[in-house]
Amino acid sequence: MSDIPLPAFSGVTGGMDAATWDALARDHFYSSADWLRFCAGDRGVTTGGLHLEVPGAGTAGVPVTAVRSIGNPFYQWHRILDEAGLPSPGLSGLLVGAHRGYQTNLLASPGLSREQAAKEVLAALEDLAGGLAAQGLAGADGVPVVAMFLSTPDVVALRAAGVQAMPVALQPDAWIPLPEDGGWDAWLRSLPSSRRAGIVRRDRRVFLDVGYEVVHTTLGECGPRAARLLACTERRYGHDADVGDLTESIRIQSEALGAAARVLLLRRPGEEPVGYCLYYIWGDTLYLRAAGFDYDRLAGAAEYFNLVYYIPLLIACENGVRRLHAGIEAAEAKVLRGAELRPLWMLDLSRDSVLDGRDDDVRAYNAAVVARWSESSPAVAKALVRDLWEPFC
């Protein structure tokens, strides 16, 4: 499936040169050409870019992925729907978005509204699904077209463009805004309570007292070390982790992203690292991507919070970055450091979707997801951006 003869799969940007594609992607890092190039290294998928000119208005587009199989459970729409007690369109099909990063965005050049872009993209996706069906990707009911990890505004635009299915809640997405006046002290003052600021100051003090070194490098310079540390964290949380497989994936990522793949290594002077954190700066956002730790060698000095949150926040402040994207999972730890939680949605864009007519069931499921997160802690409940969740609950 590595050579699907359709325009959208003429390279990872559908034949568009990388600079023009990145101008279309603008501030959406997980739609950038280099990120899609990294995604193209995985087996079982073909990465592409759908784009079209809207006469007199501009360009619209979206990353697309032809999926036969996918290992990441967060992208297995059939599993998610089955566990939700909802019908599934099948195992394979057309994924709207990349299959890594947990972010899918409708792309539109300046001057083209989100609503018009949604209408044009939706029609083009239907044509692309028909082309994939002719290439043999179809199931019994054709090729499913499923968007994963959409924002609420994009869901609203796609439904206004004609999508009938109700979106299914996936995960809260954590964003830490930085004050406009900038600086570490301003961020500390922005935390919801003096108690939280006190926790941060304590975490920083005990960390600095240990005497760790923080080495700034790139993923290409430390790939095997990063793979070993990432494997430790994966295993700690019950996931299978083969160091060889992780090393190869990191190699592909470092070749695709180059010096943009920035790494913080944590170590005692003269010793092997005990932790690493991978991040990217794109536009006005610092994106936290991955972290790993050798837990047996840590000093118990809030290493995780310092390496994964506080030091990147300091870097963000120094670089004039306006927000830090902390992604999915570990919601409470992020909320306690100032994150707000925005929803991410799955939306079945297929004609005659299996979710058509199941609005009440989907809303009930979404409401239960929000309730579960709200009940997990008072801090998480307050951090949920309710007006973005409520339209589909």
Secondary structure, 3 states (H helix, E strand, C coil): CCCCCCHHHCCCCCCCCHHHHHHHHCCCHHHCHHHHHHHCCCCCEEEEEEEEEECCCEEEEEEEEEECCCCCHHHCHHHHHHHCCCCCCCCCEEEECCCCCCCECCEECCCCCHHHHHHHHHHHHHHHHHHHHHCCCCECCECCEEEEEECHHHHHHHHHCCCCCCCEEEEEEEEEECCCCCCHHHHHHHCCCHHHHHHHHHHHHHHHHHCCEEEEEEHHHHHHHHHHHHHHHHHHCCCCCCHHHHHHHHHHHHHHHHHHCEEEEEECCCCCCCEEEEEEEECCEEEEEEEEECHHHCCCCCHHHHHHHHHHHHHHHHCCCCEEEEECCCHHHHHCCCCEEEEEEEEECCCCCCCCCCHHHHHHHHHHHHHHHHHHCHHHHHHECHHHHHHHC
